[in-house]
Amino acid sequence: MLNRNSVFVLDTNKTPCDPTHPAKARKLLSEGKAAVLRKYPFTIILREESKPTKKYRIKIDPGAKTTGLALLSDTNIVFCAELEHRGFQISEALTKRKTLRSSRRNWKTRYRKPRFLNRKRPKGWLPPSLMSRVHNIKSWVDKLIKYAPVDSISMELVRFDTQKIVNPEIQGTEYQRGELFGYEVRQYLLEKFHHTCVYCGTKETALNSDHFHPKSRGGSDKVSNLVLSCVDCNQAKSNKLPEDFLSDRPKLLEIINKQRKQPLANGTVVNATRWKLKEVLESTGLPVEVGSGGLTKYNRKRLGISKYHWTDAACVGVSTPDTLNIRNYQPLLIKAMGRGSRQMVKPDKYGFPITAPKLRQKSFYGFQTGDIVKAVVTKGKKIGTYVGRIAVRKTGSFNIKTKTETVQGISYKYCKHLHKSDGYTYNFGELVKQKTINFVQKVEQVLDTPVQLNLFDISELNTESKSKAKRIKRKKFDGLDGKQLSLF
């Protein structure tokens, strides 16, 4: 089964042209009409001038750990990717550095003096762990603009609305106060509890919002008292106290209590960076369309598409087409690795150096740490072919990190560049085999009646082929008698 991701094409002047099918790219390469310019994302350069015939849209679904990227042309997906961030690693590294410096000051040993007069932060400042996410997305938007004729950008902006969780009747200037902003209650719970019933752990069913401490017995509407529950567990629990309902499962009760009081760090990260990301994207000079998380979810369910980060990106905004086929697409998995550490030596647990200072020279024999290479070893104890990222040494004996292991002591003479270091590592995700449908149109064709789709009930979305008769017989659709379905 062939992967339908397109190959990026540049003409001889490095002007972006229409991305092409992999088979056509192979033909151009075999006939000598093009050459490989870049492996990730795969890009070829023509030996003649050419002009694009279409315009493309970049669609982005920002996330705290992983961001979905998609490049669309009309109703076709041209390129899809999932970008994994390293913001939490940066935060941990900064915390560790802060701890070491603080401990050295307390011991009255060699230390770095604390700063007092140079702590002014510019307007719009964000911590490095958050800005790394913004910079990662901006970097890949710039790459896509460089390799394809992009004329517009779409991003998910309004994802969370959290103030109504604490006070459902909040209005007016009260929005200027409070700890939470921009989050819908149900979306908050889905993300916090990972789309899972807290009582039985099921994911393959409709989920309800449940008052953990029943409201009829003094429970409140605060978000810390709300959990996700499937219909069966919700009915079985009824208005029982959690201690009574989970009397035979004390460990589960302890886990739920811990999880429901835990803050939603991922949601906070997205909230903190969304406006900064919009500002950075607008600096490209392209029009930026914004959409809500609810609209993204509605579009994905309307098209009958499985949930991935890149499919969420493809469904962002009102520009989402009426039909969108995701079958045979395989996303490029991009992981941010950084461009090397600025730390000159490695410290022990007390903060003192235990290694010699590293060399300022980064490149040896034409290679540098982070390059993706292919090494064909023809003699010695390590005969074989190895593909992966390298760690260089002054001696010319490199380490290669493959998918399964780290091979040490490979000479630079056996290494050949596949992709030079750009701060990322690459892999490919699962090949999607799902056939998609336009669910609303399909039901209207069967029933000859306009249907209003419940945005948060996925029970009707079945992509397996069934006869119309069986579909009508086995499925019952609410809201056909003029009843307005609640979004929550």
LONU-257167 format. One record per residue (C-alpha): residue in three letters; x, y negated, z negated. Coordinates in steps of 0.1 Angstrom, whole numbers, plus 5000, padded with zeros to 4 digits. Example, Ala and Ser with C-alpha at 12.3 -4.5 7.8 and 13.67 -1.06 7.14 Angstrom:
! LONU-257167
PT   code      X      Y      Z
PT    ALA   5123   5045   4922
PT    SER   5137   5011   4929
This chain:
! LONU-257167
PT   code      X      Y      Z
PT    MET   5000   5000   5000
PT    LEU   5016   4968   5012
PT    ASN   5020   4937   4990
PT    ARG   5001   4907   5005
PT    ASN   5022   4880   4990
PT    SER   5034   4857   5017
PT    VAL   5070   4848   5026
PT    PHE   5080   4811   5024
PT    VAL   5094   4797   5056
PT    LEU   5115   4766   5063
PT    ASP   5125   4753   5097
PT    THR   5161   4744   5107
PT    ASN   5157   4710   5091
PT    LYS   5145   4726   5058
PT    THR   5110   4713   5063
PT    PRO   5084   4736   5048
PT    CYS   5063   4755   5073
PT    ASP   5033   4778   5069
PT    PRO   5041   4809   5047
PT    THR   5040   4841   5068
PT    HIS   5032   4877   5064
PT    PRO   5061   4899   5052
PT    ALA   5059   4920   5084
PT    LYS   5063   4889   5106
PT    ALA   5092   4877   5084
PT    ARG   5110   4911   5089
PT    LYS   5105   4908   5126
PT    LEU   5120   4873   5127
PT    LEU   5150   4885   5106
PT    SER   5156   4916   5128
PT    GLU   5155   4895   5160
PT    GLY   5180   4870   5146
PT    LYS   5155   4841   5147
PT    ALA   5157   4835   5109
PT    ALA   5180   4841   5080
PT    VAL   5173   4847   5043
PT    LEU   5176   4815   5023
PT    ARG   5164   4827   4989
PT    LYS   5154   4860   4973
PT    TYR   5131   4847   4945
PT    PRO   5107   4836   4957
PT    PHE   5116   4852   4990
PT    THR   5122   4824   5015
PT    ILE   5136   4825   5051
PT    ILE   5149   4796   5072
PT    LEU   5143   4794   5110
PT    ARG   5169   4786   5136
PT    GLU   5145   4761   5153
PT    GLU   5121   4733   5144
PT    SER   5085   4741   5135
PT    LYS   5055   4723   5120
PT    PRO   5029   4735   5095
PT    THR   4993   4739   5105
PT    LYS   4976   4741   5071
PT    LYS   4977   4724   5037
PT    TYR   4980   4743   5004
PT    ARG   4970   4738   4968
PT    ILE   4990   4747   4937
PT    LYS   4968   4759   4909
PT    ILE   4981   4762   4873
PT    ASP   4967   4779   4842
PT    PRO   4989   4766   4814
PT    GLY   4996   4789   4784
PT    ALA   5016   4789   4752
PT    LYS   5036   4820   4761
PT    THR   5027   4826   4798
PT    THR   5015   4803   4825
PT    GLY   4997   4815   4856
PT    LEU   5006   4800   4890
PT    ALA   4988   4805   4923
PT    LEU   4992   4789   4958
PT    LEU   4960   4789   4978
PT    SER   4951   4781   5014
PT    ASP   4914   4777   5019
PT    THR   4901   4811   5007
PT    ASN   4934   4830   5008
PT    ILE   4960   4835   4980
PT    VAL   4995   4828   4995
PT    PHE   5016   4832   4964
PT    CYS   5010   4842   4928
PT    ALA   5033   4843   4898
PT    GLU   5033   4845   4860
PT    LEU   5058   4822   4842
PT    GLU   5069   4834   4807
PT    HIS   5082   4805   4785
PT    ARG   5109   4805   4758
PT    GLY   5094   4778   4736
PT    PHE   5092   4800   4705
PT    GLN   5128   4811   4709
PT    ILE   5139   4775   4711
PT    SER   5119   4767   4679
PT    GLU   5135   4796   4661
PT    ALA   5170   4786   4672
PT    LEU   5165   4750   4661
PT    THR   5152   4762   4627
PT    LYS   5182   4785   4623
PT    ARG   5206   4757   4631
PT    LYS   5189   4734   4607
PT    THR   5191   4760   4579
PT    LEU   5228   4765   4585
PT    ARG   5236   4728   4585
PT    SER   5216   4723   4553
PT    SER   5233   4751   4535
PT    ARG   5267   4738   4544
PT    ARG   5258   4704   4529
PT    ASN   5246   4721   4497
PT    TRP   5279   4740   4494
PT    LYS   5298   4708   4498
PT    THR   5320   4724   4526
PT    ARG   5326   4713   4562
PT    TYR   5293   4699   4574
PT    ARG   5277   4677   4599
PT    LYS   5265   4644   4584
PT    PRO   5228   4639   4584
PT    ARG   5214   4612   4607
PT    PHE   5197   4582   4595
PT    LEU   5200   4553   4619
PT    ASN   5194   4571   4652
PT    ARG   5161   4588   4646
PT    LYS   5138   4566   4667
PT    ARG   5117   4587   4691
PT    PRO   5106   4574   4725
PT    LYS   5069   4570   4733
PT    GLY   5053   4603   4743
PT    TRP   5080   4624   4726
PT    LEU   5074   4661   4721
PT    PRO   5095   4687   4704
PT    PRO   5121   4706   4726
PT    SER   5101   4738   4722
PT    LEU   5071   4722   4737
PT    MET   5089   4702   4764
PT    SER   5105   4734   4776
PT    ARG   5071   4746   4787
PT    VAL   5064   4714   4806
PT    HIS   5098   4714   4822
PT    ASN   5094   4751   4833
PT    ILE   5061   4744   4850
PT    LYS   5074   4712   4866
PT    SER   5104   4730   4879
PT    TRP   5083   4756   4897
PT    VAL   5058   4731   4910
PT    ASP   5088   4713   4926
PT    LYS   5100   4746   4941
PT    LEU   5066   4753   4956
PT    ILE   5064   4718   4970
PT    LYS   5099   4723   4985
PT    TYR   5090   4756   5002
PT    ALA   5054   4751   5012
PT    PRO   5034   4721   5027
PT    VAL   5015   4714   4994
PT    ASP   4990   4685   4994
PT    SER   4972   4689   4960
PT    ILE   4975   4704   4925
PT    SER   4949   4718   4902
PT    MET   4954   4725   4865
PT    GLU   4933   4736   4835
PT    LEU   4932   4707   4812
PT    VAL   4902   4707   4789
PT    ARG   4905   4741   4773
PT    PHE   4900   4737   4736
PT    ASP   4874   4716   4716
PT    THR   4880   4725   4680
PT    GLN   4864   4697   4659
PT    LYS   4829   4711   4663
PT    ILE   4842   4743   4647
PT    VAL   4846   4726   4613
PT    ASN   4816   4702   4618
PT    PRO   4791   4712   4645
PT    GLU   4773   4678   4641
PT    ILE   4803   4656   4646
PT    GLN   4797   4626   4669
PT    GLY   4809   4591   4677
PT    THR   4840   4578   4660
PT    GLU   4842   4610   4639
PT    TYR   4860   4625   4668
PT    GLN   4890   4603   4660
PT    ARG   4893   4621   4627
PT    GLY   4898   4657   4619
PT    GLU   4925   4683   4626
PT    LEU   4910   4701   4657
PT    PHE   4902   4687   4691
PT    GLY   4892   4701   4725
PT    TYR   4882   4736   4717
PT    GLU   4849   4756   4722
PT    VAL   4840   4778   4692
PT    ARG   4836   4810   4712
PT    GLN   4867   4805   4733
PT    TYR   4886   4798   4700
PT    LEU   4874   4831   4685
PT    LEU   4881   4851   4717
PT    GLU   4917   4839   4718
PT    LYS   4923   4842   4680
PT    PHE   4910   4878   4678
PT    HIS   4923   4889   4712
PT    HIS   4889   4896   4728
PT    THR   4884   4925   4702
PT    CYS   4858   4935   4677
PT    VAL   4874   4931   4643
PT    TYR   4854   4960   4628
PT    CYS   4858   4988   4654
PT    GLY   4885   4974   4677
PT    THR   4865   4978   4709
PT    LYS   4871   4955   4739
PT    GLU   4848   4970   4765
PT    THR   4816   4954   4754
PT    ALA   4799   4921   4748
PT    LEU   4811   4904   4717
PT    ASN   4792   4882   4692
PT    SER   4802   4855   4668
PT    ASP   4796   4869   4633
PT    HIS   4796   4851   4599
PT    PHE   4821   4872   4580
PT    HIS   4806   4861   4547
PT    PRO   4768   4861   4556
PT    LYS   4752   4827   4558
PT    SER   4722   4841   4539
PT    ARG   4745   4848   4510
PT    GLY   4763   4815   4508
PT    GLY   4786   4817   4538
PT    SER   4795   4786   4557
PT    ASP   4799   4776   4594
PT    LYS   4836   4769   4591
PT    VAL   4858   4786   4616
PT    SER   4876   4805   4590
PT    ASN   4843   4823   4583
PT    LEU   4837   4833   4619
PT    VAL   4849   4865   4635
PT    LEU   4842   4885   4667
PT    SER   4819   4915   4664
PT    CYS   4803   4939   4689
PT    VAL   4765   4943   4689
PT    ASP   4765   4976   4671
PT    CYS   4789   4965   4643
PT    ASN   4770   4932   4640
PT    GLN   4737   4950   4635
PT    ALA   4752   4976   4611
PT    LYS   4768   4948   4590
PT    SER   4736   4927   4589
PT    ASN   4738   4905   4558
PT    LYS   4761   4928   4538
PT    LEU   4791   4913   4520
PT    PRO   4824   4922   4537
PT    GLU   4835   4940   4505
PT    ASP   4804   4962   4507
PT    PHE   4805   4968   4545
PT    LEU   4842   4977   4545
PT    SER   4843   4994   4511
PT    ASP   4858   5026   4527
PT    ARG   4883   5006   4548
PT    PRO   4902   4983   4523
PT    LYS   4932   4979   4546
PT    LEU   4911   4966   4575
PT    LEU   4894   4941   4551
PT    GLU   4929   4928   4541
PT    ILE   4939   4925   4578
PT    ILE   4908   4906   4588
PT    ASN   4911   4882   4558
PT    LYS   4947   4875   4569
PT    GLN   4939   4870   4605
PT    ARG   4908   4848   4602
PT    LYS   4927   4823   4580
PT    GLN   4957   4823   4603
PT    PRO   4960   4791   4624
PT    LEU   4958   4794   4662
PT    ALA   4994   4785   4671
PT    ASN   4990   4791   4708
PT    GLY   4960   4768   4711
PT    THR   4979   4741   4693
PT    VAL   5007   4744   4718
PT    VAL   4984   4740   4747
PT    ASN   4966   4711   4731
PT    ALA   4999   4693   4724
PT    THR   5013   4696   4759
PT    ARG   4983   4693   4782
PT    TRP   4983   4656   4787
PT    LYS   5021   4654   4790
PT    LEU   5019   4681   4817
PT    LYS   4992   4662   4836
PT    GLU   5014   4631   4834
PT    VAL   5044   4650   4848
PT    LEU   5024   4666   4876
PT    GLU   5010   4632   4886
PT    SER   5046   4620   4890
PT    THR   5049   4642   4920
PT    GLY   5027   4618   4939
PT    LEU   5001   4645   4947
PT    PRO   4964   4643   4936
PT    VAL   4958   4663   4905
PT    GLU   4925   4681   4899
PT    VAL   4916   4691   4864
PT    GLY   4891   4717   4852
PT    SER   4879   4731   4819
PT    GLY   4885   4766   4805
PT    GLY   4848   4773   4807
PT    LEU   4848   4765   4845
PT    THR   4878   4788   4850
PT    LYS   4860   4816   4832
PT    TYR   4828   4811   4852
PT    ASN   4846   4811   4885
PT    ARG   4865   4843   4876
PT    LYS   4833   4861   4867
PT    ARG   4814   4847   4896
PT    LEU   4840   4862   4919
PT    GLY   4842   4895   4900
PT    ILE   4879   4891   4893
PT    SER   4899   4909   4866
PT    LYS   4916   4886   4840
PT    TYR   4953   4880   4846
PT    HIS   4972   4848   4841
PT    TRP   4976   4843   4878
PT    THR   4939   4851   4886
PT    ASP   4929   4825   4860
PT    ALA   4951   4800   4878
PT    ALA   4935   4809   4911
PT    CYS   4901   4801   4896
PT    VAL   4909   4767   4881
PT    GLY   4888   4737   4891
PT    VAL   4858   4731   4914
PT    SER   4881   4736   4944
PT    THR   4878   4774   4938
PT    PRO   4865   4790   4970
PT    ASP   4833   4811   4972
PT    THR   4852   4842   4981
PT    LEU   4887   4852   4969
PT    ASN   4903   4885   4975
PT    ILE   4930   4896   4950
PT    ARG   4934   4932   4962
PT    ASN   4970   4943   4971
PT    TYR   4985   4912   4955
PT    GLN   5015   4917   4932
PT    PRO   5025   4887   4910
PT    LEU   5061   4876   4907
PT    LEU   5070   4878   4870
PT    ILE   5093   4849   4861
PT    LYS   5109   4847   4827
PT    ALA   5127   4816   4815
PT    MET   5162   4825   4802
PT    GLY   5178   4791   4798
PT    ARG   5210   4779   4814
PT    GLY   5235   4790   4788
PT    SER   5241   4781   4752
PT    ARG   5258   4748   4742
PT    GLN   5271   4765   4710
PT    MET   5308   4768   4713
PT    VAL   5313   4795   4687
PT    LYS   5292   4822   4670
PT    PRO   5288   4817   4632
PT    ASP   5285   4842   4604
PT    LYS   5256   4842   4579
PT    TYR   5273   4814   4560
PT    GLY   5276   4791   4591
PT    PHE   5313   4795   4596
PT    PRO   5328   4804   4630
PT    ILE   5337   4841   4636
PT    THR   5347   4839   4672
PT    ALA   5372   4818   4693
PT    PRO   5357   4788   4711
PT    LYS   5342   4798   4745
PT    LEU   5359   4785   4776
PT    ARG   5344   4754   4792
PT    GLN   5347   4770   4826
PT    LYS   5315   4787   4836
PT    SER   5323   4803   4869
PT    PHE   5349   4831   4875
PT    TYR   5357   4846   4909
PT    GLY   5326   4829   4923
PT    PHE   5302   4843   4898
PT    GLN   5286   4829   4866
PT    THR   5265   4844   4838
PT    GLY   5229   4848   4849
PT    ASP   5236   4856   4886
PT    ILE   5216   4885   4900
PT    VAL   5240   4908   4918
PT    LYS   5242   4942   4934
PT    ALA   5273   4962   4925
PT    VAL   5282   4993   4945
PT    VAL   5310   5011   4926
PT    THR   5328   5036   4948
PT    LYS   5354   5050   4924
PT    GLY   5361   5055   4887
PT    LYS   5339   5066   4859
PT    LYS   5310   5043   4868
PT    ILE   5303   5054   4904
PT    GLY   5269   5042   4914
PT    THR   5248   5012   4924
PT    TYR   5237   4987   4899
PT    VAL   5214   4957   4903
PT    GLY   5208   4931   4876
PT    ARG   5220   4900   4858
PT    ILE   5257   4897   4850
PT    ALA   5277   4883   4821
PT    VAL   5310   4871   4834
PT    ARG   5345   4874   4818
PT    LYS   5377   4857   4825
PT    THR   5394   4890   4832
PT    GLY   5370   4897   4862
PT    SER   5354   4927   4844
PT    PHE   5317   4919   4842
PT    ASN   5287   4933   4823
PT    ILE   5255   4940   4844
PT    LYS   5221   4942   4827
PT    THR   5198   4964   4847
PT    LYS   5162   4973   4840
PT    THR   5171   5002   4818
PT    GLU   5206   4996   4804
PT    THR   5237   4973   4802
PT    VAL   5267   4986   4821
PT    GLN   5300   4972   4810
PT    GLY   5333   4968   4827
PT    ILE   5322   4964   4864
PT    SER   5349   4947   4885
PT    TYR   5339   4915   4904
PT    LYS   5352   4932   4936
PT    TYR   5322   4955   4937
PT    CYS   5297   4927   4931
PT    LYS   5276   4909   4958
PT    HIS   5253   4880   4952
PT    LEU   5215   4886   4955
PT    HIS   5204   4854   4937
PT    LYS   5224   4827   4920
PT    SER   5216   4817   4885
PT    ASP   5187   4792   4881
PT    GLY   5177   4798   4845
PT    TYR   5152   4825   4852
PT    THR   5150   4862   4856
PT    TYR   5126   4880   4880
PT    ASN   5105   4911   4882
PT    PHE   5072   4922   4899
PT    GLY   5039   4928   4881
PT    GLU   5013   4954   4887
PT    LEU   4999   4958   4922
PT    VAL   4961   4949   4920
PT    LYS   4939   4975   4936
PT    GLN   4906   4960   4926
PT    LYS   4879   4951   4952
PT    THR   4862   4918   4943
PT    ILE   4826   4907   4949
PT    ASN   4807   4876   4947
PT    PHE   4784   4888   4920
PT    VAL   4757   4861   4921
PT    GLN   4753   4863   4959
PT    LYS   4752   4901   4956
PT    VAL   4724   4901   4931
PT    GLU   4704   4874   4950
PT    GLN   4706   4896   4981
PT    VAL   4692   4926   4961
PT    LEU   4665   4908   4942
PT    ASP   4659   4879   4966
PT    THR   4658   4856   4935
PT    PRO   4683   4830   4923
PT    VAL   4701   4843   4893
PT    GLN   4717   4824   4864
PT    LEU   4748   4841   4852
PT    ASN   4757   4843   4815
PT    LEU   4793   4830   4815
PT    PHE   4803   4851   4785
PT    ASP   4786   4884   4792
PT    ILE   4807   4906   4814
PT    SER   4785   4937   4813
PT    GLU   4769   4928   4846
PT    LEU   4802   4926   4864
PT    ASN   4809   4960   4878
PT    THR   4831   4961   4908
PT    GLU   4826   4998   4916
PT    SER   4805   5006   4946
PT    LYS   4769   5015   4938
PT    SER   4738   5018   4958
PT    LYS   4713   4990   4956
PT    ALA   4686   5013   4943
PT    LYS   4708   5024   4914
PT    ARG   4718   4989   4907
PT    ILE   4683   4977   4904
PT    LYS   4672   5007   4884
PT    ARG   4700   5006   4858
PT    LYS   4706   4969   4854
PT    LYS   4683   4945   4836
PT    PHE   4690   4908   4841
PT    ASP   4680   4882   4814
PT    GLY   4669   4848   4823
PT    LEU   4649   4856   4854
PT    ASP   4617   4842   4840
PT    GLY   4630   4806   4836
PT    LYS   4647   4813   4803
PT    GLN   4679   4792   4798
PT    LEU   4708   4814   4787
PT    SER   4731   4800   4760
PT    LEU   4768   4797   4769
PT    PHE   4778   4806   4734
